Amino acid sequence: MQAEYDVYEDKCPTRMVLDRLADKWSVLILDRLDNEAVRFNQLRRDIKGVSQKVLSQTLKKLERDGLISRTVFATVPVTVEYALTPLGKTLTDCVSELAHWAERNMDEVLAAQKSYDKTLD
């Protein structure tokens, strides 16, 4: 029997998942892993502004949630790749849409912010 979840309830565990998915670094990582497995350092180069520490922490959280997998290759130095799991792949359309919505609508958002800020003066 599957438990019922209600995202509007403050104690519902779905809140933790929503919190993770609302994080900009999670969105960018999941979107970047959409088409291929990627090494840690490549992710760090591709996602400008993320620190090594934050990237590592976010990857661990996404792995714990079952959204990405981590594969270690016995090379010198050790090579680590990250990829979407089947569960993570169920998010690719909505994550991509969210990430790229921001790109498509940024001018309107900036204009709205400017207009709002004028009302505060």
N, C-alpha and C positions, 0 to 999 in steps of 0.2 A: 504494500500500500504506500503510495507516494504522499508525502506530507504536503499540506497546502501552504503556500507562501503568499504574503501580501506585502508588496513593496512600500505600502503606506504605513505599515506598522513599524514603530521605532525599534523593536527588538528583532525584526525579521532578518535572517542572515543574507537575504538578497541585497541588503544595504551595503554590505561589505563588497559584494561583487560590483554593484553600481559605483561605489567609491573607487574601486580599482579601474573600472572602465572609463570613468570620468577624468582620470588622470591623463594629462597631456602626453607624458612619456609612454604610458601604456598604449594609448591610441597610436602614437607614432611608431612604436616598436611593432605592434600587431600589423599595422599597415605595411611597414617595411618588410615583414616576413611573409607577406601575402603570396608571393610567387616562388620563393626559394628559401632554402636554409642559408643563414648568414652567420659568419664568424663574429665574435664579440667585438674585435677591433674595427671590423667593417661597419658594424652597427654604430659604434662610437663616431666613426668618421662621417657616416651618412646622416646621423641625427645631431646636427650642430647644436652646441650649447649644453648637451647633457654631460654631466661629469661621470667619470669612471665609477664612482661610488653609487650614484643614483641609478645609473644604468644597471649595475650589478644587482642592486636591491630590487629594482623593478622587474628584472628578468627572473629573479628568485621568486617573487610574489606571483608572477604570471605562470611560472612553472608549478608552483604549489597549487594554484587554482586549476591546473590541468589544461591551460590554454596554449602553452608552448612546451616543447621538449628540448632537452639539452643533451647533446651527443659529444662525448670526449674521444678524441683520436690519439692513440699512443705515438705521438711524433715528438721530435725535439726541436723547439719547445712544444709542449702539449697544445693541440688544436681543439677548440671547442666551437661547435656550431649550434645554433638555435633555429628551431623550425616550429611552425604551427602544428598543433595536434589536430585530430579530427574535430574535437570540440572547439578549438581555436578557429578552425576554418569556418565554423558556422557564423562567426562574427565578421568575416572579411568584408561582406557587402556593406553592413551598417557602419563599421569602423572606417572604411574607405570613404563612404559618403560623408560621414561626419568630418573627417580630416580635410577632405577636399571642398566641402561646403564652405569652410572657413576661407579657403583660397578664393573661391568664386564670389563670396559676398563681403569680403573685407572692406572694400570701398564704401559700401552701404553702412556697415557697422561703424566705421570711422566717422562717416558723416552724421550718423545718429548720435554718436558720442559727443561730437562737436556741438551739435544742436542742443543736446541735453545740457552740456556744460555751460552754454550761453545763458540758459534759464537760471543758473545758480549765481550768476554775476550780479 
